[in-house]
């Protein structure tokens, strides 16, 4: 049993569960800080805090930030697609009901299936594809998204965040296969996103907000949780099968919902609990590999 637990702690599914939990914690701090900061400021502080945190850890160890020429394109594609996915996601959150925005963003595993199948021409296990679809069905049951006719364009923007996120995750997986360390992948994403968010923040009409003590704690917590989440997710895609890890990404929705119940006393109807059960079940079956089976 100890050997089994030790093996699981070093596996892709374990790190994706850790990423889901950390993303859920990040969401709590985002909600707490959103009362005093614009979306652009939240994106900027989140990415900047992650960049500073990684630099403080890795630079004293003498690790090189230099990117090998063979993986530069992967780093750029991962960072740019991830940044724009984040921008579109925050825009959708600002202009759509939160459950709808979250559901549209979490179409990323579905887009990942399509990208692997039709663009990369990779053979995929039917079992894993079904688990991705069932996990998304669980998200719909849990969040019960709604959409008004006049919100169609914004919904397409939300779908765009899911598509771009799938491109980012695919490049994270490829960087892991190429031997790139997690900290370097996350540091370049944080750098590109910080610069992009800074431009976005300076172009906004409202003025910038100076953080107070409470705000600084919220921003620090948001940045720390986001950094742990990004490092865990990057390691998960490096160590695990692409679709196995992608199907476990739905657990972020479950963690976020649980935090909402515990902290803000949110009330859930019965279909939401069924959705949670379905997501967790898909995660468990996704991380279990039958003897001799091949996963995508």
The 8 nearest C-alpha neighbors of each residue, nearest first, counted from 0:
[[1, 3, 2, 4, 5, 6, 7, 8],
 [2, 0, 4, 3, 5, 6, 7, 8],
 [1, 3, 5, 0, 4, 6, 7, 8],
 [4, 2, 0, 6, 1, 5, 7, 8],
 [5, 3, 7, 1, 6, 2, 8, 0],
 [6, 4, 2, 8, 3, 7, 1, 9],
 [5, 7, 3, 9, 4, 8, 2, 10],
 [8, 6, 10, 4, 9, 5, 13, 3],
 [9, 7, 5, 6, 13, 10, 4, 14],
 [8, 10, 7, 6, 5, 13, 11, 14],
 [11, 9, 7, 13, 8, 12, 238, 6],
 [10, 12, 239, 235, 238, 14, 13, 15],
 [13, 11, 15, 14, 10, 286, 244, 16],
 [14, 12, 16, 15, 8, 11, 10, 7],
 [13, 15, 17, 235, 231, 11, 16, 12],
 [16, 14, 18, 12, 17, 235, 232, 13],
 [15, 17, 19, 13, 18, 14, 12, 20],
 [18, 16, 14, 20, 15, 19, 21, 231],
 [17, 19, 228, 15, 231, 21, 232, 16],
 [20, 18, 251, 16, 22, 17, 21, 250],
 [19, 21, 23, 17, 18, 22, 254, 251],
 [22, 20, 228, 24, 18, 23, 224, 19],
 [21, 23, 25, 19, 24, 20, 228, 18],
 [22, 24, 255, 20, 26, 21, 25, 254],
 [25, 23, 21, 27, 26, 22, 224, 20],
 [26, 24, 221, 22, 224, 28, 23, 27],
 [25, 27, 29, 23, 24, 28, 30, 22],
 [28, 26, 24, 30, 25, 29, 31, 23],
 [27, 29, 31, 221, 25, 30, 26, 217],
 [30, 28, 26, 32, 27, 31, 33, 25],
 [29, 31, 33, 27, 28, 32, 26, 34],
 [32, 30, 28, 29, 33, 27, 34, 217],
 [31, 33, 29, 34, 30, 35, 217, 28],
 [34, 32, 30, 36, 35, 31, 29, 37],
 [33, 35, 32, 36, 31, 30, 37, 29],
 [36, 34, 33, 32, 37, 208, 214, 210],
 [37, 35, 33, 40, 34, 41, 32, 208],
 [36, 38, 40, 39, 41, 33, 35, 34],
 [37, 39, 41, 40, 42, 89, 36, 33],
 [40, 38, 200, 42, 37, 41, 196, 199],
 [41, 39, 43, 37, 38, 42, 200, 36],
 [40, 42, 38, 44, 43, 39, 45, 37],
 [41, 43, 45, 39, 40, 44, 196, 46],
 [44, 42, 196, 40, 193, 46, 41, 45],
 [45, 43, 47, 41, 46, 42, 48, 40],
 [44, 46, 222, 42, 43, 48, 47, 41],
 [45, 47, 189, 49, 193, 43, 48, 44],
 [48, 46, 50, 44, 49, 193, 45, 43],
 [49, 47, 222, 51, 50, 45, 46, 44],
 [48, 50, 226, 52, 46, 47, 222, 51],
 [49, 51, 47, 189, 53, 48, 52, 186],
 [52, 50, 54, 48, 53, 49, 55, 47],
 [53, 51, 49, 55, 50, 54, 48, 56],
 [52, 54, 56, 50, 55, 51, 57, 49],
 [55, 53, 51, 57, 56, 58, 52, 50],
 [56, 54, 52, 53, 57, 58, 51, 59],
 [55, 57, 53, 54, 58, 52, 59, 60],
 [56, 58, 60, 54, 59, 62, 55, 53],
 [57, 59, 60, 61, 54, 62, 55, 56],
 [60, 58, 61, 57, 56, 55, 62, 54],
 [61, 59, 57, 58, 62, 56, 63, 55],
 [60, 62, 58, 59, 63, 57, 64, 56],
 [63, 61, 60, 57, 58, 64, 59, 65],
 [62, 64, 65, 61, 58, 66, 57, 183],
 [65, 63, 66, 62, 183, 58, 186, 187],
 [66, 64, 63, 67, 183, 62, 68, 71],
 [65, 67, 71, 64, 68, 70, 63, 183],
 [68, 66, 69, 70, 71, 65, 179, 64],
 [69, 67, 71, 70, 66, 72, 65, 73],
 [68, 70, 67, 71, 72, 66, 73, 177],
 [71, 69, 73, 72, 68, 67, 74, 66],
 [72, 70, 74, 68, 73, 69, 66, 75],
 [73, 71, 75, 74, 70, 76, 69, 68],
 [72, 74, 76, 70, 71, 75, 170, 77],
 [75, 73, 71, 77, 72, 76, 78, 70],
 [76, 74, 72, 78, 77, 73, 79, 71],
 [75, 77, 73, 79, 74, 78, 80, 72],
 [76, 78, 167, 74, 170, 80, 75, 79],
 [79, 77, 188, 81, 75, 76, 80, 74],
 [78, 80, 82, 76, 81, 77, 75, 83],
 [79, 81, 83, 163, 77, 82, 167, 78],
 [82, 80, 84, 78, 167, 79, 83, 164],
 [83, 81, 85, 79, 192, 84, 80, 78],
 [82, 84, 86, 85, 80, 81, 87, 79],
 [83, 85, 160, 81, 163, 87, 82, 164],
 [86, 84, 88, 82, 83, 87, 89, 81],
 [87, 85, 83, 89, 88, 84, 90, 82],
 [86, 88, 90, 160, 84, 85, 89, 83],
 [89, 87, 85, 91, 90, 160, 86, 157],
 [88, 90, 92, 86, 91, 87, 85, 93],
 [91, 89, 87, 93, 88, 92, 86, 94],
 [90, 92, 88, 94, 157, 93, 89, 100],
 [91, 93, 89, 100, 90, 95, 97, 94],
 [92, 94, 90, 91, 95, 89, 38, 96],
 [95, 93, 91, 92, 90, 96, 153, 150],
 [96, 94, 92, 91, 100, 93, 97, 99],
 [95, 97, 99, 98, 100, 92, 94, 145],
 [96, 98, 100, 99, 92, 95, 101, 93],
 [99, 97, 142, 101, 144, 100, 96, 102],
 [98, 100, 144, 102, 96, 97, 101, 145],
 [99, 101, 97, 103, 92, 91, 102, 98],
 [102, 100, 104, 98, 99, 103, 97, 105],
 [103, 101, 105, 99, 104, 100, 98, 138],
 [104, 102, 158, 100, 157, 105, 106, 101],
 [105, 103, 161, 101, 106, 102, 160, 157],
 [106, 104, 107, 102, 103, 161, 101, 108],
 [105, 107, 161, 109, 104, 103, 108, 110],
 [106, 108, 161, 165, 110, 105, 109, 162],
 [109, 107, 111, 245, 110, 106, 112, 246],
 [110, 108, 112, 106, 111, 107, 113, 131],
 [109, 111, 113, 107, 112, 108, 162, 165],
 [110, 112, 108, 114, 165, 109, 113, 107],
 [111, 113, 109, 115, 110, 114, 116, 108],
 [114, 112, 110, 116, 111, 115, 117, 109],
 [115, 113, 111, 118, 116, 112, 117, 110],
 [116, 114, 119, 112, 113, 121, 118, 117],
 [115, 117, 120, 113, 121, 114, 112, 118],
 [116, 118, 120, 114, 113, 115, 119, 121],
 [119, 117, 114, 120, 115, 116, 113, 121],
 [118, 120, 115, 121, 117, 116, 114, 113],
 [121, 119, 116, 117, 118, 115, 122, 114],
 [120, 122, 119, 116, 115, 123, 117, 295],
 [123, 121, 120, 116, 124, 295, 115, 119],
 [124, 122, 295, 121, 125, 116, 294, 128],
 [123, 125, 126, 127, 294, 295, 128, 122],
 [126, 124, 128, 127, 129, 123, 130, 294],
 [127, 125, 129, 124, 128, 130, 294, 285],
 [126, 128, 130, 129, 124, 125, 131, 242],
 [127, 129, 125, 131, 130, 126, 132, 124],
 [130, 128, 132, 126, 127, 131, 133, 125],
 [129, 131, 133, 127, 132, 128, 281, 134],
 [130, 132, 246, 134, 128, 129, 133, 135],
 [133, 131, 129, 135, 134, 130, 136, 128],
 [134, 132, 136, 130, 135, 131, 129, 137],
 [133, 135, 278, 137, 131, 136, 132, 281],
 [136, 134, 138, 132, 137, 133, 131, 139],
 [135, 137, 133, 139, 134, 138, 132, 140],
 [136, 138, 274, 134, 140, 135, 278, 277],
 [139, 137, 135, 141, 136, 140, 142, 274],
 [140, 138, 136, 143, 142, 137, 141, 135],
 [141, 139, 274, 137, 271, 143, 138, 270],
 [271, 140, 142, 274, 138, 139, 143, 137],
 [141, 143, 98, 139, 144, 140, 138, 271],
 [144, 142, 139, 140, 141, 145, 98, 99],
 [145, 143, 99, 98, 142, 139, 146, 102],
 [146, 144, 99, 143, 147, 96, 98, 95],
 [145, 147, 150, 148, 144, 99, 151, 154],
 [146, 148, 150, 149, 145, 151, 95, 154],
 [149, 147, 150, 151, 146, 152, 154, 145],
 [148, 150, 147, 151, 152, 146, 153, 154],
 [151, 149, 153, 147, 148, 152, 154, 146],
 [150, 152, 154, 153, 149, 148, 155, 147],
 [153, 151, 155, 154, 150, 156, 149, 157],
 [152, 154, 156, 150, 155, 151, 157, 91],
 [153, 155, 157, 151, 156, 152, 150, 158],
 [156, 154, 158, 152, 157, 153, 159, 151],
 [155, 157, 159, 153, 154, 158, 87, 152],
 [158, 156, 154, 160, 159, 155, 103, 91],
 [159, 157, 155, 161, 103, 160, 156, 104],
 [158, 160, 156, 162, 157, 161, 163, 155],
 [161, 159, 84, 157, 87, 163, 158, 88],
 [160, 162, 104, 107, 164, 158, 106, 159],
 [161, 163, 159, 165, 164, 160, 107, 110],
 [164, 162, 166, 84, 160, 165, 80, 161],
 [165, 163, 167, 161, 166, 162, 84, 81],
 [164, 166, 107, 168, 111, 162, 163, 167],
 [167, 165, 163, 169, 164, 168, 170, 80],
 [166, 168, 77, 164, 170, 81, 165, 169],
 [169, 167, 171, 165, 170, 166, 164, 172],
 [168, 170, 172, 166, 171, 167, 165, 173],
 [169, 171, 173, 167, 172, 77, 168, 73],
 [172, 170, 168, 174, 169, 173, 233, 167],
 [171, 173, 236, 175, 169, 170, 237, 174],
 [172, 174, 170, 176, 175, 171, 177, 169],
 [175, 173, 177, 171, 176, 179, 172, 170],
 [176, 174, 237, 172, 178, 177, 173, 179],
 [175, 177, 173, 178, 174, 237, 172, 179],
 [178, 176, 174, 175, 179, 173, 70, 172],
 [179, 177, 175, 176, 180, 174, 237, 173],
 [178, 180, 175, 174, 177, 181, 184, 183],
 [181, 179, 182, 183, 178, 184, 175, 174],
 [180, 182, 184, 183, 233, 230, 234, 185],
 [181, 183, 185, 184, 180, 186, 230, 53],
 [184, 182, 186, 185, 181, 180, 187, 64],
 [183, 185, 181, 182, 186, 187, 188, 180],
 [184, 186, 188, 182, 183, 187, 189, 181],
 [185, 187, 183, 189, 188, 50, 184, 182],
 [188, 186, 190, 189, 185, 184, 191, 183],
 [187, 189, 78, 185, 191, 186, 190, 192],
 [188, 190, 46, 186, 192, 50, 187, 191],
 [191, 189, 187, 193, 192, 188, 186, 194],
 [192, 190, 194, 188, 193, 189, 187, 195],
 [191, 193, 195, 189, 82, 194, 190, 196],
 [194, 192, 190, 196, 43, 46, 47, 195],
 [195, 193, 197, 191, 192, 196, 190, 198],
 [194, 196, 192, 198, 197, 193, 191, 199],
 [195, 197, 199, 43, 193, 198, 194, 192],
 [198, 196, 200, 194, 199, 195, 193, 43],
 [197, 199, 201, 195, 196, 200, 202, 194],
 [198, 200, 196, 202, 197, 201, 39, 195],
 [199, 201, 39, 197, 198, 203, 202, 196],
 [202, 200, 198, 199, 203, 197, 207, 204],
 [203, 201, 199, 200, 198, 204, 197, 205],
 [202, 204, 200, 201, 205, 199, 206, 39],
 [205, 203, 202, 206, 201, 200, 207, 199],
 [206, 204, 203, 207, 37, 202, 208, 201],
 [205, 207, 204, 208, 203, 201, 200, 37],
 [206, 208, 209, 205, 40, 200, 201, 36],
 [209, 207, 210, 36, 206, 35, 40, 37],
 [208, 210, 211, 207, 214, 36, 35, 215],
 [211, 209, 214, 215, 208, 212, 213, 35],
 [210, 212, 214, 213, 215, 209, 216, 208],
 [213, 211, 215, 214, 216, 210, 217, 218],
 [214, 212, 216, 215, 211, 217, 210, 218],
 [213, 215, 211, 217, 210, 216, 212, 218],
 [214, 216, 218, 212, 213, 217, 210, 211],
 [215, 217, 219, 213, 214, 218, 220, 212],
 [218, 216, 214, 220, 215, 28, 219, 32],
 [217, 219, 221, 215, 220, 216, 222, 214],
 [220, 218, 216, 222, 221, 217, 215, 223],
 [221, 219, 217, 223, 218, 222, 224, 216],
 [220, 222, 25, 218, 28, 224, 219, 223],
 [221, 223, 45, 48, 225, 219, 49, 220],
 [222, 224, 220, 226, 225, 221, 219, 227],
 [225, 223, 25, 227, 21, 221, 226, 222],
 [226, 224, 228, 222, 223, 227, 25, 221],
 [227, 225, 49, 229, 223, 228, 224, 222],
 [226, 228, 230, 224, 225, 229, 231, 223],
 [229, 227, 18, 21, 225, 231, 226, 230],
 [230, 228, 232, 226, 231, 227, 233, 225],
 [229, 231, 233, 227, 232, 228, 181, 226],
 [232, 230, 18, 14, 228, 234, 233, 229],
 [231, 233, 235, 229, 18, 234, 15, 230],
 [234, 232, 230, 236, 235, 231, 181, 229],
 [233, 235, 237, 231, 232, 236, 181, 238],
 [236, 234, 11, 232, 14, 238, 15, 237],
 [235, 237, 172, 233, 239, 234, 238, 241],
 [238, 236, 175, 234, 172, 235, 239, 176],
 [237, 239, 11, 235, 236, 234, 10, 240],
 [240, 238, 11, 236, 235, 237, 244, 241],
 [239, 241, 243, 242, 295, 244, 294, 236],
 [240, 242, 244, 243, 245, 236, 239, 295],
 [243, 241, 245, 244, 240, 295, 246, 127],
 [244, 242, 240, 246, 245, 285, 241, 286],
 [243, 245, 247, 242, 241, 246, 12, 240],
 [246, 244, 242, 248, 108, 247, 243, 241],
 [245, 247, 131, 248, 243, 244, 242, 249],
 [246, 248, 282, 244, 249, 245, 250, 15],
 [247, 249, 245, 250, 246, 251, 19, 244],
 [250, 248, 247, 251, 252, 246, 278, 134],
 [251, 249, 253, 252, 248, 19, 247, 254],
 [252, 250, 19, 254, 249, 253, 23, 248],
 [251, 253, 255, 250, 254, 249, 256, 138],
 [252, 254, 250, 256, 251, 255, 275, 257],
 [255, 253, 257, 251, 23, 256, 252, 20],
 [256, 254, 23, 252, 258, 253, 257, 251],
 [255, 257, 259, 253, 258, 254, 252, 260],
 [258, 256, 260, 254, 259, 255, 261, 253],
 [259, 257, 261, 255, 260, 256, 262, 254],
 [258, 260, 256, 263, 257, 262, 265, 261],
 [259, 261, 265, 264, 257, 258, 263, 262],
 [262, 260, 258, 259, 264, 263, 257, 265],
 [263, 261, 259, 258, 264, 260, 265, 257],
 [264, 262, 259, 265, 260, 261, 258, 266],
 [263, 265, 260, 261, 262, 259, 266, 258],
 [266, 264, 260, 263, 259, 267, 261, 262],
 [265, 267, 264, 260, 268, 259, 263, 271],
 [266, 268, 271, 265, 269, 272, 260, 270],
 [269, 267, 271, 270, 266, 272, 141, 273],
 [268, 270, 272, 271, 273, 267, 274, 141],
 [271, 269, 273, 272, 140, 268, 274, 141],
 [141, 272, 270, 274, 273, 269, 140, 268],
 [271, 273, 275, 274, 269, 270, 276, 141],
 [274, 272, 270, 276, 271, 275, 277, 269],
 [273, 275, 137, 141, 140, 271, 277, 272],
 [276, 274, 272, 278, 277, 273, 253, 279],
 [275, 277, 273, 279, 274, 278, 280, 272],
 [276, 278, 274, 280, 137, 275, 279, 281],
 [279, 277, 134, 275, 281, 137, 280, 276],
 [280, 278, 282, 276, 281, 277, 275, 283],
 [279, 281, 277, 283, 282, 278, 276, 284],
 [282, 280, 278, 284, 279, 283, 130, 285],
 [281, 283, 285, 279, 247, 280, 284, 278],
 [282, 284, 280, 286, 285, 281, 279, 287],
 [285, 283, 287, 281, 286, 282, 280, 130],
 [284, 286, 282, 283, 287, 243, 281, 127],
 [285, 287, 283, 284, 12, 282, 288, 243],
 [288, 286, 284, 285, 283, 289, 282, 243],
 [289, 287, 286, 290, 292, 285, 294, 284],
 [290, 288, 292, 291, 287, 293, 294, 284],
 [291, 289, 292, 288, 293, 287, 294, 286],
 [290, 292, 289, 293, 288, 294, 287, 124],
 [293, 291, 289, 290, 288, 294, 124, 126],
 [292, 294, 291, 295, 124, 288, 289, 290],
 [295, 293, 124, 292, 240, 127, 123, 243],
 [294, 123, 124, 242, 240, 241, 293, 127]]
